[in-house]
Amino acid sequence: MRIRCRYWQWFFKHRNLLKTIVVIFILEGCNSTHENFIFPEKEYPLLYNDVQVNKVFSDDKTFPDCIPQYSSHLVNFKYWIWKKRHSAGELKDFVTANFKLPSSYIDSTQYKNNILDHIKDVSKVLLIKAEKQSDHTSLIHLPNDFIIPGGRFRETYYWDTYFTLLGYARLNQKNVVYEVAENMAFLINNFGHIPNGNRSYYLSRSQPPFFSLIVEMTAKLFGDSMYIHYLPELIKEYQFWMNNPDKDPIFEHSIVLKDSVILNRYFDRLNGPRIEMYSEDLKTFERYKNQIDDTNNFYRNIRSTAESGWDFSTRWLQNDNDKWSIKTLDILPVDLNCLFYQLEKTISKGYQLQNDKKAFIYAKLATRRKENIEHLFWNDSAGYYFDYNFITKHQMMKFTLAGVYPLFTGIADSSEAIKVRDNIRKYFLKSGGVVTTLTNSGLQWDYPNGWAPLEWITIQSLNNYHFSGLADTIKIRWIQVNENCFYRTHKMLEKYNVVDTAYAPRNGEYPTQDGFGWTNGVYIDLTLFRD
């Protein structure tokens, strides 16, 4: 009896501990979702907020990319207990005990003496095996191997992918091009669009729609049947961006102007701090809320700018001297609408190959869009294409490299192309290539930075109109910047200072990253196997 009483005394004394152990066993057997990805901000909201607000990591993207070692139920329960006994200063200890921290891809240890050998080695590292993806993280599983940019960017990014694939295509890695195209089709079929990246926190937005050009790339490698193969996905992507503008003159990505003119803008479907920049967005809002013109749409403007890929640039500002006079939602971007002209033509071609009468419908849509682009974006006196603010009903009158897209897609006539070429030479051409904008604002998509995708687009645009002299000058200068930086730092960067080429590029919300997918792809395409 005495022994039995001791057992009961011990049980009574430790009853709370035993309850905790039972709960842990129950929770450990639970899983919070049947999907293979999670929304960290929803799975463990208190922990997520505490980690981000207290800046446990210098980069807000780190925690959303962490790999949990336990179910979210168990993590939440453990944190509830832990929080009662510990301070915020110890929070990193809890995270590292319950999560596997993400790693950055690429560092200088992979340096090779030859730049091409280096890029080939890095390309293998940036090609992520599908079977190595972890369950129950923010990463959305893809059916095939996928390519990432490098550095803090541990997932595939939509418009990055096209420019990165240029290198794989030039190196005749057809299987990579096809598998990546299949991944894009998978995303469209499962989510209705290609997200900014294959993370749960990117699902509310897309990026510049380059899928039609990826399809064109596969067609060059595998034949025109690819246009038919991907036609359903091309149409679904088109529908995502077009919505149903007949119901509302301002309906997400589509804007109906007078005379039933329909054009597109960038639009994120959520309106709150970005998950991957949570504390920074909150801090920015609190600091500048008295100066912000439209506080109701501040976060959506920020998010929509991220959808453009140009995050951030004075291109989207009402006032170049006020970084938070951001008006992306009010702007019809010339480059986006040129890409839609390309998409409409590609859909038309797919139907044409099937002898389907719908080919005529999309050809007509493309023709009409071309006319609208000419009417709204072209400025004959300035000799350039500018974004259009549909609220003020005026062109933005800011010279940016977005203005070359009508040449890239073949919209401009020869006289317009000549004027654009002259402006590129006069204003944009620098010692390292072409500068993205003419405004030295401190934002990373402005002067003095140059970016591989826009260098490539500009070169192709000029070549389309047989301006090979200027195109070759830009190409040679850009390649030189890449090579000089590589042999000096052992890195391929995501962007470069093309004005003072010996200096580092202007950083944005994060330090300049090494890798780097689209820089590698463009370098290979510009230096190897030219047609």
PENOR-V504867 format. One record per backbone hydrogen bond with DSSP energy under -1.0 kcal/mol. NH is the residue of the N-H (numbers start at 1). CO is the residue of the C=O. If there is no record, write none. Layout:
nh = (NH & NH)
co = (CO & CO)
//
This chain:
nh = (5 & 6 & 7 & 8 & 9 & 10 & 11 & 12 & 13 & 14 & 18 & 19 & 20 & 21 & 22 & 23 & 24 & 25 & 26 & 27 & 28 & 29 & 30 & 38 & 42 & 43 & 44 & 48 & 49 & 50 & 51 & 52 & 53 & 54 & 55 & 56 & 62 & 66 & 67 & 69 & 75 & 76 & 77 & 78 & 79 & 80 & 81 & 82 & 83 & 85 & 90 & 91 & 93 & 94 & 95 & 96 & 97 & 98 & 99 & 100 & 105 & 110 & 111 & 118 & 119 & 120 & 121 & 122 & 123 & 125 & 126 & 128 & 132 & 133 & 140 & 146 & 148 & 150 & 151 & 153 & 154 & 158 & 161 & 163 & 164 & 165 & 167 & 168 & 169 & 170 & 171 & 172 & 173 & 174 & 177 & 178 & 179 & 180 & 181 & 182 & 183 & 184 & 185 & 186 & 187 & 188 & 189 & 190 & 191 & 192 & 196 & 196 & 198 & 199 & 200 & 202 & 203 & 205 & 210 & 214 & 215 & 216 & 217 & 218 & 219 & 220 & 221 & 222 & 223 & 226 & 227 & 229 & 230 & 231 & 234 & 235 & 236 & 237 & 238 & 239 & 240 & 241 & 242 & 243 & 247 & 251 & 254 & 255 & 256 & 257 & 261 & 263 & 265 & 269 & 277 & 281 & 282 & 283 & 284 & 285 & 286 & 287 & 288 & 289 & 291 & 292 & 301 & 302 & 303 & 304 & 305 & 306 & 307 & 308 & 311 & 316 & 317 & 318 & 322 & 325 & 327 & 330 & 331 & 332 & 337 & 338 & 339 & 340 & 341 & 342 & 343 & 344 & 345 & 346 & 347 & 348 & 349 & 350 & 351 & 352 & 353 & 355 & 356 & 359 & 360 & 362 & 363 & 364 & 365 & 366 & 367 & 368 & 369 & 370 & 371 & 372 & 373 & 374 & 375 & 376 & 377 & 379 & 383 & 384 & 386 & 388 & 389 & 390 & 393 & 394 & 396 & 401 & 403 & 404 & 405 & 407 & 408 & 409 & 411 & 412 & 417 & 418 & 419 & 420 & 421 & 422 & 423 & 424 & 425 & 426 & 427 & 429 & 430 & 432 & 433 & 435 & 436 & 441 & 445 & 446 & 449 & 450 & 455 & 456 & 457 & 458 & 459 & 460 & 461 & 462 & 463 & 464 & 466 & 467 & 471 & 472 & 473 & 474 & 475 & 476 & 477 & 478 & 479 & 480 & 481 & 482 & 483 & 484 & 485 & 486 & 487 & 489 & 490 & 494 & 496 & 498 & 503 & 508 & 515 & 517 & 520 & 521 & 522 & 523 & 524 & 525 & 526 & 527 & 528)
co = (1 & 2 & 3 & 4 & 5 & 6 & 7 & 8 & 9 & 10 & 14 & 15 & 16 & 17 & 18 & 19 & 20 & 21 & 22 & 23 & 24 & 25 & 27 & 137 & 39 & 39 & 40 & 44 & 45 & 46 & 47 & 48 & 49 & 50 & 52 & 51 & 59 & 63 & 100 & 98 & 71 & 72 & 73 & 74 & 75 & 76 & 77 & 78 & 79 & 82 & 87 & 88 & 90 & 90 & 91 & 92 & 93 & 94 & 95 & 67 & 151 & 107 & 108 & 114 & 115 & 116 & 117 & 118 & 119 & 121 & 122 & 146 & 129 & 130 & 198 & 128 & 126 & 153 & 105 & 150 & 152 & 196 & 157 & 159 & 160 & 161 & 164 & 164 & 165 & 166 & 167 & 169 & 168 & 172 & 173 & 174 & 175 & 176 & 177 & 178 & 179 & 180 & 181 & 182 & 183 & 184 & 185 & 186 & 187 & 188 & 202 & 205 & 156 & 197 & 138 & 199 & 200 & 202 & 208 & 210 & 211 & 212 & 213 & 214 & 215 & 216 & 217 & 218 & 219 & 223 & 224 & 225 & 226 & 228 & 230 & 231 & 232 & 233 & 234 & 235 & 236 & 237 & 238 & 239 & 244 & 254 & 251 & 263 & 249 & 261 & 258 & 255 & 253 & 204 & 274 & 277 & 278 & 279 & 280 & 281 & 282 & 283 & 284 & 285 & 288 & 288 & 297 & 298 & 299 & 300 & 301 & 302 & 303 & 304 & 309 & 313 & 314 & 325 & 319 & 322 & 316 & 327 & 328 & 388 & 333 & 334 & 335 & 336 & 337 & 338 & 339 & 340 & 341 & 342 & 343 & 344 & 345 & 346 & 347 & 348 & 349 & 352 & 351 & 356 & 357 & 358 & 359 & 360 & 361 & 362 & 363 & 364 & 365 & 366 & 367 & 368 & 369 & 370 & 371 & 372 & 373 & 384 & 379 & 379 & 377 & 332 & 394 & 330 & 389 & 389 & 387 & 436 & 400 & 401 & 402 & 404 & 404 & 405 & 406 & 406 & 413 & 414 & 415 & 416 & 417 & 418 & 419 & 420 & 421 & 422 & 423 & 424 & 433 & 498 & 430 & 428 & 449 & 439 & 312 & 443 & 446 & 496 & 451 & 452 & 453 & 454 & 455 & 456 & 457 & 458 & 459 & 460 & 463 & 462 & 467 & 468 & 469 & 470 & 471 & 472 & 473 & 474 & 475 & 476 & 477 & 478 & 479 & 480 & 481 & 482 & 483 & 485 & 486 & 513 & 450 & 448 & 500 & 510 & 492 & 149 & 516 & 517 & 518 & 519 & 520 & 521 & 522 & 523 & 524)
//
